[in-house]
Each structure stands twice: as C-alpha cells, then as structure tokens.
Amino acid sequence: MSAPTSTDAIEGVAFHFILTAQGRHGETATLDGVAYLDPALTSRAKFFDEMRTHLAREMGLARVSVLFFALEREAL
C-alpha cells in the first residue's frame, strides 16, 4: 500500500465497495460504488455498519443479513 499523498488528505482515499444483503423473506439487494474515505477518520467496520444500515433502510427493513462485503482501495 502506498503512502497517502496531499491529494488523498484533501479528497479522501478512493475505495470500491460491494455489499449484498438478504432480508427475512429471502429478498436480496446489492450496493456498490466508490467511496472517498479518510482512513484517519473512519474504519472498515464503521463503513460496513453505515452501508448495512443504509441498505436495510432501502429494503424497508430494520435489519438484514450480509451475504457479501468487500472494501478495497480503488487502485490497480
């Protein structure tokens, strides 16, 4: 992993994420995208919890079971 640059500090670091969840009746939904996060201010667990809560709300549920989650730096 490379060291953060001044651009990273201003704009955040780009991370690609995918989260697939299942509701209590078997319905599934997936979120994916690129999030710009400051690693000094957030954590993988905090981001996971925020995305899981967001997806549950989108599905109209209080809770969901996560089937898949990936969060990786958006770089090759």
Phi, psi and omega per residue, in radians:
M1 nan 2.328 -3.122
S2 -1.423 2.796 3.129
A3 -1.268 2.544 3.105
P4 -1.072 2.563 3.084
T5 -1.812 3.020 3.102
S6 -1.105 -0.563 3.085
T7 -1.128 -0.714 3.097
D8 -1.015 -0.749 -3.085
A9 -1.131 -0.619 -3.113
I10 -1.361 -0.804 -3.017
E11 -1.739 -0.190 -3.027
G12 1.556 2.964 3.139
V13 -1.749 2.356 -3.118
A14 -1.381 2.215 3.067
F15 -2.200 2.359 3.026
H16 -1.619 2.376 -3.141
F17 -2.313 2.655 3.000
I18 -2.433 2.304 3.090
L19 -2.405 2.147 3.067
T20 -2.044 2.305 -3.099
A21 -2.313 2.784 3.138
Q22 -2.212 2.388 3.093
G23 -1.518 3.115 -3.044
R24 -1.164 -0.349 -3.140
H25 -1.860 0.284 3.071
G26 1.598 -0.058 3.113
E27 -1.199 2.521 -3.134
T28 -2.199 2.740 3.079
A29 -2.646 2.666 -3.138
T30 -2.288 2.399 2.981
L31 -1.965 2.467 2.990
D32 -2.655 2.745 3.132
G33 2.865 -2.941 3.100
V34 -2.033 2.211 3.106
A35 -1.981 2.425 3.091
Y36 -1.764 1.877 -3.019
L37 -2.078 2.581 3.029
D38 -1.729 1.879 -3.103
P39 -1.014 -0.355 3.101
A40 -1.339 -0.330 -3.055
L41 -1.974 -0.210 -3.120
T42 -2.379 3.008 3.102
S43 -2.366 2.893 3.090
R44 -1.033 -0.762 -3.120
A45 -1.127 -0.721 3.135
K46 -1.141 -0.767 3.121
F47 -1.109 -0.763 3.102
F48 -0.990 -0.829 -3.129
D49 -1.098 -0.724 3.116
E50 -1.111 -0.754 -3.129
M51 -1.216 -0.685 3.108
R52 -1.100 -0.762 3.106
T53 -1.119 -0.755 3.124
H54 -1.060 -0.803 -3.122
L55 -1.157 -0.686 3.097
A56 -1.048 -0.773 3.105
R57 -1.077 -0.753 3.109
E58 -1.044 -0.582 -3.140
M59 -1.475 -0.092 -3.127
G60 1.327 0.496 -3.090
L61 -2.139 2.756 3.075
A62 -1.397 -0.599 -3.113
R63 -2.506 2.726 3.052
V64 -2.417 2.787 3.011
S65 -1.731 2.259 -3.118
V66 -1.469 2.192 3.109
L67 -1.636 -0.560 -3.117
F68 -2.694 2.437 3.041
F69 -2.548 2.299 3.043
A70 -2.437 2.423 3.089
L71 -2.479 1.965 -3.084
E72 -2.396 2.648 3.088
R73 -1.002 2.347 -3.106
E74 -1.443 1.246 3.132
A75 -2.688 2.647 3.088
L76 -1.798 nan nan
